[in-house]
């Protein structure tokens, strides 16, 4: 993370700065990470950027494609499309010494499952940490963000937030919230299936489907965790072919869990028929969003679906003055 100390000039001179954080992608560990098993995630070259400037009053004015909002530092009224930004502002409310103009821009869609919520959360935390001169570490920002995730969603491992804060490929252990960065790199292709199912609904479906077999469900999560651990060891020892095999294995476990469907299965197997793709699996909670192909898919593969051009990025949270 690159953070430059906030200029000590008075607020009325309209201090400006920018914070940004990357999109993120779960590579392995979906579902099982919520139950204490490790996950592998990465940041992507797409980013959410926030331009900040102080005001000489107490107004908070937010501008974004998801909606515009005007409130003040005392009220901090909610907005249905800006809940992550407002939650961060509420956390930092005692340190808000002036009003703020907040312009949010994204170079990727919030509908395709690239972790836009975690990216905007990371970028907002970084920007407010800079403004309030808290000098918090990435670990502290993660702790704050995870508490906000739990307060809004009720659950969540924070893996996506960790990836957006730290950048690169990470192994995330929810048991102790530790993050290990991996030096591996490999090409990926993303295909959007055309729809998404909210994670909460997917989790509800899994709970309903498995309510009569809780022991088997726990065993399935354990197998997912073991597969993720083996995949981590493969990357650690630069055995990329073993990693690809384990990615396919994890897809089979997601299918067994019940979060695959006919469209996702079609995408997975069409990608595997592409000689440039070494493995493929669902990314995220399933029943929608994207399928990952490990490799660079050929133009003729799945021409009727949206292909999202991405690559793994090493850059996490960044905050700089303007």
ZAMARGU-4260 file (C-alpha; in steps of 0.2 Angstrom, whole numbers, plus 5000, padded with zeros to 4 digits):
<rodrens>
0) 5000/5000/5000 | 5006/5017/4996 | 5000/5031/5007 | 5007/5049/5008 | 5004/5059/5024
5) 4989/5071/5023 | 4995/5089/5020 | 4994/5099/5036 | 4986/5113/5027 | 4969/5120/5034
10) 4953/5112/5028 | 4947/5127/5020 | 4960/5126/5006 | 4951/5111/4999 | 4963/5097/5002
15) 4961/5084/4988 | 4967/5065/4988 | 4962/5049/4979 | 4960/5032/4985 | 4958/5016/4975
20) 4957/4997/4977 | 4956/4983/4965 | 4942/4971/4960 | 4945/4954/4967 | 4941/4936/4962
25) 4939/4920/4973 | 4951/4906/4965 | 4947/4893/4978 | 4938/4891/4994 | 4921/4897/4990
30) 4908/4892/5004 | 4920/4882/5014 | 4929/4898/5020 | 4913/4904/5029 | 4915/4888/5039
35) 4933/4891/5044 | 4943/4884/5030 | 4956/4893/5020 | 4953/4902/5003 | 4964/4908/4989
40) 4959/4924/4981 | 4967/4937/4970 | 4966/4956/4965 | 4963/4961/4947 | 4968/4975/4936
45) 4951/4983/4937 | 4949/4996/4950 | 4937/5007/4960 | 4944/5025/4962 | 4937/5038/4974
50) 4942/5057/4972 | 4940/5066/4989 | 4940/5084/4993 | 4937/5093/5009 | 4923/5107/5011
55) 4921/5122/5021 | 4905/5116/5028 | 4899/5100/5036 | 4890/5093/5020 | 4894/5076/5014
60) 4891/5075/4995 | 4893/5058/4986 | 4893/5056/4967 | 4893/5038/4959 | 4884/5029/4945
65) 4874/5019/4959 | 4867/5035/4965 | 4870/5053/4972 | 4868/5057/4990 | 4869/5073/5001
70) 4870/5072/5020 | 4880/5080/5033 | 4893/5074/5046 | 4881/5075/5060 | 4867/5065/5052
75) 4876/5053/5040 | 4859/5048/5033 | 4858/5031/5024 | 4857/5028/5006 | 4852/5011/4999
80) 4865/5010/4985 | 4879/5017/4995 | 4878/5007/5011 | 4897/5003/5012 | 4902/5021/5010
85) 4890/5026/5023 | 4895/5013/5035 | 4913/5018/5034 | 4908/5037/5036 | 4898/5032/5052
90) 4913/5022/5059 | 4925/5038/5056 | 4911/5050/5061 | 4920/5057/5077 | 4935/5061/5067
95) 4926/5070/5053 | 4932/5088/5055 | 4924/5095/5039 | 4912/5090/5025 | 4918/5080/5010
100) 4915/5079/4992 | 4916/5060/4987 | 4917/5055/4968 | 4917/5036/4965 | 4921/5029/4949
105) 4923/5011/4943 | 4931/5003/4928 | 4921/4987/4930 | 4902/4983/4932 | 4895/4979/4949
110) 4884/4965/4942 | 4897/4953/4936 | 4904/4946/4952 | 4921/4955/4953 | 4920/4960/4972
115) 4914/4978/4969 | 4907/4979/4987 | 4924/4974/4994 | 4934/4985/4982 | 4923/5001/4987
120) 4924/4996/5005 | 4943/4995/5004 | 4945/5011/4995 | 4933/5021/5006 | 4942/5014/5022
125) 4959/5019/5014 | 4953/5037/5010 | 4945/5040/5027 | 4960/5033/5036 | 4971/5046/5026
130) 4959/5060/5030 | 4958/5057/5048 | 4977/5053/5049 | 4974/5037/5059 | 4989/5029/5051
135) 4980/5012/5052 | 4989/4997/5045 | 4981/4986/5032 | 4977/4973/5046 | 4968/4986/5056
140) 4958/4992/5040 | 4954/4974/5037 | 4947/4972/5055 | 4937/4988/5053 | 4930/4982/5037
145) 4926/4964/5043 | 4916/4972/5057 | 4906/4982/5045 | 4903/4967/5034 | 4896/4958/5048
150) 4885/4972/5054 | 4878/4974/5036 | 4877/4956/5030 | 4877/4946/5046 | 4891/4935/5040
155) 4906/4934/5028 | 4924/4929/5029 | 4931/4945/5022 | 4942/4936/5009 | 4937/4948/4995
160) 4941/4963/5007 | 4958/4955/5011 | 4962/4953/4992 | 4957/4971/4988 | 4967/4978/5002
165) 4983/4968/5000 | 4983/4964/4981 | 4991/4950/4972 | 4986/4931/4975 | 4983/4928/4994
170) 4980/4913/5005 | 4967/4919/5018 | 4964/4909/5034 | 4948/4915/5042 | 4953/4906/5059
175) 4966/4919/5063 | 4962/4931/5049 | 4980/4929/5043 | 4985/4933/5025 | 5000/4925/5015
180) 5004/4932/4998 | 5009/4921/4984 | 5022/4925/4971 | 5013/4914/4958 | 5005/4921/4942
185) 4995/4913/4928 | 4983/4919/4915 | 4964/4918/4918 | 4949/4921/4907 | 4932/4926/4914
190) 4915/4922/4906 | 4899/4930/4913 | 4884/4919/4913 | 4872/4933/4911 | 4864/4933/4928
195) 4868/4932/4947 | 4860/4925/4963 | 4863/4935/4979 | 4875/4926/4990 | 4863/4926/5004
200) 4850/4916/4994 | 4863/4904/4988 | 4868/4901/5006 | 4850/4899/5011 | 4847/4886/4997
205) 4863/4876/5003 | 4856/4876/5021 | 4839/4870/5015 | 4846/4857/5003 | 4857/4849/5017
210) 4847/4852/5032 | 4844/4833/5034 | 4862/4829/5031 | 4873/4841/5042 | 4887/4829/5045
215) 4889/4825/5026 | 4889/4844/5023 | 4903/4847/5036 | 4913/4833/5028 | 4910/4841/5011
220) 4917/4858/5018 | 4931/4848/5025 | 4935/4841/5008 | 4934/4859/5000 | 4946/4865/5013
225) 4959/4851/5010 | 4958/4854/4991 | 4961/4872/4994 | 4976/4868/5006 | 4983/4856/4993
230) 4981/4870/4979 | 4990/4882/4990 | 5005/4870/4992 | 5005/4867/4973 | 5007/4886/4970
235) 5020/4887/4984 | 5030/4874/4975 | 5027/4881/4958 | 5018/4865/4952 | 5005/4874/4942
240) 4998/4858/4933 | 4994/4851/4950 | 4985/4867/4954 | 4975/4866/4938 | 4969/4848/4943
245) 4964/4854/4960 | 4954/4868/4952 | 4944/4856/4942 | 4942/4845/4958 | 4935/4860/4968
250) 4922/4863/4954 | 4916/4845/4957 | 4914/4849/4975 | 4904/4865/4971 | 4893/4854/4960
255) 4891/4842/4974 | 4886/4856/4986 | 4872/4861/4974 | 4877/4878/4968 | 4880/4873/4950
260) 4867/4874/4936 | 4865/4870/4918 | 4872/4886/4911 | 4887/4886/4923 | 4890/4868/4919
265) 4889/4872/4900 | 4902/4886/4902 | 4914/4875/4913 | 4914/4861/4900 | 4915/4872/4885
270) 4930/4881/4892 | 4938/4864/4896 | 4936/4860/4877 | 4947/4875/4873 | 4965/4869/4871
275) 4971/4885/4879 | 4962/4882/4895 | 4969/4871/4908 | 4955/4871/4921 | 4939/4879/4924
280) 4927/4882/4938 | 4914/4893/4946 | 4920/4909/4955 | 4910/4915/4969 | 4895/4908/4978
285) 4888/4900/4962 | 4871/4900/4954 | 4877/4914/4943 | 4891/4927/4940 | 4907/4921/4932
290) 4916/4905/4927 | 4935/4906/4927 | 4946/4898/4914 | 4964/4896/4919 | 4972/4901/4903
295) 4968/4913/4888 | 4952/4907/4880 | 4951/4907/4861 | 4940/4920/4852 | 4929/4906/4845
300) 4925/4899/4863 | 4908/4904/4870 | 4905/4918/4857 | 4887/4921/4864 | 4893/4925/4882
305) 4901/4940/4889 | 4920/4938/4890 | 4928/4949/4903 | 4946/4954/4900 | 4956/4953/4916
310) 4973/4949/4923 | 4979/4946/4941 | 4987/4962/4948 | 4999/4964/4962 | 4992/4981/4967
315) 4981/4983/4982 | 4975/4998/4991 | 4983/5015/4985 | 4980/5032/4993 | 4989/5048/4986
320) 4986/5067/4987 | 4981/5076/4971
</rodrens>
